[in-house]
């Protein structure tokens, strides 16, 4: 992208978002990516490509700006934001495998997207405790979701629906 294109894009994004919002959105996702990188000991196996990430952020913000305009809303909720972030990370693939790394990392971007989704639903928190009797069921759900992220067509709407379903399921479980 040349300087003129960057300025035009920045002007377009500033019609929908403040510089602070853009910066905070980028910092949030980047910090989650850094945490994912560290927690999964990816050093020397995978690297996070900041240029690809910048394009992810642009795509996320452009989509959200369109959404805000179309629905005449001023803000999108966190669930929707993370669904768009996960969707664009799946498409752009900011985590890149280093040469000579084993095949187990081939779906690292899908794993990162799942981590974003679980974090947004409150299921990826050290304070979350699983009932022993639910552990197998939850592992099965996570397995199905990673399968979906790997092999199915995903979009922000299906990912948002997944998050809403998880949040609803948590509420139903808490009541019983």
Buried (B, 14 or more C-beta within 10 A) or exposed (E): EEEEEEEEBEEEBEEBBEEEBBEEBBEBBBEBBEEBBEEBEBEEBBBBBEEBBBBBBBBBBBBBBEBBEEEEEEEBEEBBBBBBBBBBBBBBBBBBBEEEBEEEBEBBBBBBBBBBBBBBBEBBEEEEEEEEEEEEEEEEBEEEBBEBBBEEEBEBEEBBEBBBEBBEEBEEEEEE
